[in-house]
Amino acid sequence: MPHGTGPRILVTGFGPFPGMPRNPSAVLAGALARSRRLRPADITLSILPTSWAEAEAFAATLDAFDPDIVLMLGVAGRRRHVAIETLARNATGPFPDVTRKRPAARLLETGAPASRRVAAAAMPLLRALREAGVPAHLSRDAGRYICNALAWRAYGWARAGRRADGGPRLAVFVHIPLPRPGALSQARLRGALEALLVALAGQCRLAIPATVRAAAER
């Protein structure tokens, strides 16, 4: 993240999956990628197939994009709050993906820990969502579907390396409810997620080592 530029941000949403023919996470991810509020950040949009294979390959996808920040969006139709997923579990569920395939094993990664923590400070992100007027909370259960599998790969990728400027990589998975009129309208959700990304960009900036930051500002 050179001085005078914004962070490189990858925003992902999911395509359809069984029971969800139009995925609102894809719509909101696209709106974030077009947001003027987030300039001068360099934002890349990726709408992912809702498949177990896509999640398994996600670390390689992140290596190719090399973002400073990864914001992953998924829909949780039964929830009534926006949820920041603070833990990804090393576990799968029996549910088929969009290709009707099921996971090959009960664990996402043999020999790995039981869980991985979100690769960002969660409380400032929660505060940004609530101040934007949406009901939000921290979640310790991302489910056992592809959302959890994607978060597992991204949290591991983020903690396994650092940015070119020496700061840590940031990766967060956020579950959104189905948009509906009121506090969870699509417009309100978009504004809240913009605020969350602004907060993430602030964490990105603050995490640069002081010596590197001082040298860049000379």
C-alpha positions as CSV (number, residue, x, y, z in Angstrom):
1,M,0.0,0.0,0.0
2,P,2.2,2.8,-1.2
3,H,2.0,6.3,0.4
4,G,-0.8,8.4,-1.2
5,T,-2.9,5.4,-2.3
6,G,-5.6,3.4,-0.7
7,P,-5.4,-0.2,0.3
8,R,-6.0,-3.0,-2.2
9,I,-9.4,-4.5,-1.2
10,L,-11.0,-7.7,-2.4
11,V,-14.7,-7.9,-1.9
12,T,-16.4,-11.2,-2.5
13,G,-20.0,-12.3,-2.7
14,F,-21.6,-15.6,-3.6
15,G,-23.7,-16.7,-6.5
16,P,-26.9,-18.8,-6.2
17,F,-27.1,-22.0,-4.2
18,P,-29.9,-24.5,-3.5
19,G,-32.7,-22.5,-1.9
20,M,-31.3,-19.1,-2.8
21,P,-31.7,-18.4,-6.5
22,R,-30.7,-14.8,-6.2
23,N,-28.0,-14.2,-3.6
24,P,-28.1,-10.7,-2.1
25,S,-24.4,-11.0,-1.0
26,A,-23.5,-10.7,-4.7
27,V,-25.7,-7.5,-5.1
28,L,-24.1,-5.9,-2.1
29,A,-20.6,-6.9,-3.0
30,G,-21.1,-5.3,-6.4
31,A,-22.4,-2.1,-4.8
32,L,-19.4,-1.9,-2.6
33,A,-17.0,-2.3,-5.5
34,R,-18.7,0.8,-7.2
35,S,-18.8,2.9,-4.0
36,R,-17.3,6.4,-4.3
37,R,-17.1,6.6,-0.5
38,L,-14.3,4.1,-0.5
39,R,-11.9,6.0,-2.9
40,P,-8.9,6.0,-3.3
41,A,-9.0,2.3,-2.4
42,D,-8.4,-0.1,-5.2
43,I,-11.4,-2.5,-5.0
44,T,-11.7,-5.8,-6.8
45,L,-15.0,-7.6,-7.0
46,S,-15.2,-11.4,-7.1
47,I,-18.6,-13.2,-7.2
48,L,-17.8,-16.8,-6.3
49,P,-19.6,-19.9,-7.2
50,T,-21.1,-21.4,-4.1
51,S,-19.0,-24.6,-4.3
52,W,-16.9,-26.5,-1.9
53,A,-14.1,-26.6,-4.6
54,E,-14.1,-22.8,-4.8
55,A,-13.6,-22.5,-1.1
56,E,-10.8,-25.1,-1.0
57,A,-8.9,-23.1,-3.7
58,F,-9.5,-19.7,-2.1
59,A,-6.0,-19.3,-0.6
60,A,-4.6,-19.7,-4.1
61,T,-7.1,-17.1,-5.3
62,L,-5.9,-14.7,-2.6
63,D,-2.3,-15.3,-3.6
64,A,-3.2,-14.2,-7.1
65,F,-5.0,-11.1,-6.1
66,D,-2.6,-10.2,-3.2
67,P,-5.1,-7.9,-1.4
68,D,-4.4,-5.9,1.8
69,I,-8.0,-6.4,2.9
70,V,-10.4,-9.2,2.2
71,L,-14.1,-8.7,2.9
72,M,-16.3,-11.7,2.3
73,L,-20.1,-11.5,2.3
74,G,-22.5,-14.3,2.6
75,V,-26.2,-14.5,3.3
76,A,-27.8,-16.2,6.3
77,G,-31.5,-16.1,5.6
78,R,-32.7,-17.0,9.1
79,R,-30.6,-14.4,10.9
80,R,-31.9,-11.0,12.0
81,H,-28.6,-9.3,12.5
82,V,-25.5,-8.6,10.4
83,A,-22.9,-11.0,11.9
84,I,-19.1,-10.5,11.9
85,E,-17.8,-14.1,12.0
86,T,-15.0,-14.1,14.6
87,L,-14.2,-17.8,14.2
88,A,-14.0,-20.2,11.3
89,R,-14.3,-23.8,12.2
90,N,-12.3,-26.7,10.8
91,A,-15.5,-28.6,9.9
92,T,-17.9,-29.2,7.1
93,G,-21.5,-30.0,6.9
94,P,-23.4,-32.5,4.8
95,F,-25.0,-29.9,2.6
96,P,-24.7,-29.9,-1.3
97,D,-23.3,-26.9,-3.1
98,V,-24.5,-25.4,-6.3
99,T,-23.1,-28.3,-8.3
100,R,-24.9,-30.7,-6.0
101,K,-21.6,-32.0,-4.6
102,R,-21.0,-32.6,-0.9
103,P,-17.7,-32.2,1.0
104,A,-15.4,-35.2,0.8
105,A,-14.4,-35.1,4.5
106,R,-15.7,-33.9,7.8
107,L,-12.6,-31.7,8.3
108,L,-11.6,-28.8,6.0
109,E,-7.9,-29.4,6.7
110,T,-6.5,-32.5,8.4
111,G,-4.0,-31.8,11.2
112,A,-5.0,-28.2,11.4
113,P,-6.5,-26.4,14.5
114,A,-10.1,-26.7,15.4
115,S,-10.7,-23.0,14.6
116,R,-9.1,-19.9,13.3
117,R,-9.8,-16.3,14.5
118,V,-10.8,-13.4,12.3
119,A,-7.8,-11.6,11.0
120,A,-8.8,-8.0,12.1
121,A,-9.9,-6.2,15.2
122,A,-13.7,-7.1,15.4
123,M,-15.0,-4.6,17.9
124,P,-14.3,-1.4,15.8
125,L,-16.0,-3.1,12.9
126,L,-19.0,-3.9,15.0
127,R,-19.2,-0.3,16.2
128,A,-19.1,0.9,12.6
129,L,-22.0,-1.3,11.6
130,R,-24.1,-0.2,14.6
131,E,-23.4,3.5,14.2
132,A,-24.6,3.1,10.6
133,G,-27.9,2.0,11.9
134,V,-28.1,-1.7,11.3
135,P,-28.5,-4.4,14.0
136,A,-25.2,-6.3,14.3
137,H,-23.3,-8.6,16.5
138,L,-20.2,-10.7,16.8
139,S,-20.7,-14.4,15.9
140,R,-18.7,-17.4,16.9
141,D,-20.4,-19.8,14.5
142,A,-20.2,-19.3,10.8
143,G,-22.1,-22.5,10.2
144,R,-20.8,-25.6,8.4
145,Y,-21.4,-24.5,4.8
146,I,-19.2,-22.9,2.2
147,C,-19.3,-19.5,4.0
148,N,-17.4,-21.1,6.9
149,A,-15.0,-22.9,4.5
150,L,-14.2,-19.7,2.7
151,A,-13.6,-17.9,6.0
152,W,-11.3,-20.7,7.2
153,R,-9.1,-20.4,4.1
154,A,-9.0,-16.6,4.2
155,Y,-8.3,-16.3,7.9
156,G,-5.4,-18.8,7.6
157,W,-4.1,-17.0,4.5
158,A,-4.2,-13.7,6.2
159,R,-2.3,-14.9,9.3
160,A,0.3,-16.8,7.3
161,G,1.8,-13.7,5.6
162,R,2.2,-9.9,5.7
163,R,1.6,-7.1,3.3
164,A,4.4,-5.5,1.3
165,D,4.5,-2.5,3.7
166,G,5.0,-4.8,6.7
167,G,1.5,-4.6,8.1
168,P,-0.8,-7.6,8.7
169,R,-3.2,-8.8,6.1
170,L,-6.9,-8.3,7.1
171,A,-9.7,-10.7,6.4
172,V,-13.3,-10.6,7.6
173,F,-16.3,-12.7,6.8
174,V,-19.7,-11.0,7.3
175,H,-23.1,-12.7,7.1
176,I,-26.0,-10.5,6.1
177,P,-29.7,-11.3,6.6
178,L,-32.1,-11.1,3.7
179,P,-32.6,-7.4,3.0
180,R,-36.1,-6.1,4.0
181,P,-37.6,-2.6,4.5
182,G,-36.4,-0.7,7.5
183,A,-33.1,-1.0,9.3
184,L,-32.1,-3.9,7.0
185,S,-33.0,-2.4,3.7
186,Q,-30.5,-3.0,0.9
187,A,-29.5,0.7,1.0
188,R,-29.0,0.6,4.8
189,L,-26.9,-2.6,4.5
190,R,-24.8,-1.0,1.7
191,G,-24.1,2.1,3.8
192,A,-23.2,0.0,6.9
193,L,-20.8,-2.3,4.9
194,E,-19.2,0.8,3.4
195,A,-18.6,2.1,7.0
196,L,-17.1,-1.3,7.9
197,L,-14.7,-1.1,5.0
198,V,-13.7,2.4,6.0
199,A,-13.0,1.0,9.5
200,L,-11.0,-1.8,8.0
201,A,-9.0,0.6,5.9
202,G,-8.2,2.6,9.0
203,Q,-6.9,-0.6,10.7
204,C,-4.8,-1.3,7.6
205,R,-3.2,2.2,7.9
206,L,-2.6,2.0,11.6
207,A,-1.0,-1.4,11.4
208,I,1.9,-0.2,9.2
209,P,5.1,-0.2,11.4
210,A,5.9,3.4,12.5
211,T,9.4,3.3,10.9
212,V,7.9,2.3,7.5
213,R,5.1,5.0,7.8
214,A,7.6,7.7,8.7
215,A,9.9,6.8,5.8
216,A,6.9,6.9,3.3
217,E,5.9,10.4,4.6
218,R,9.2,12.1,4.1
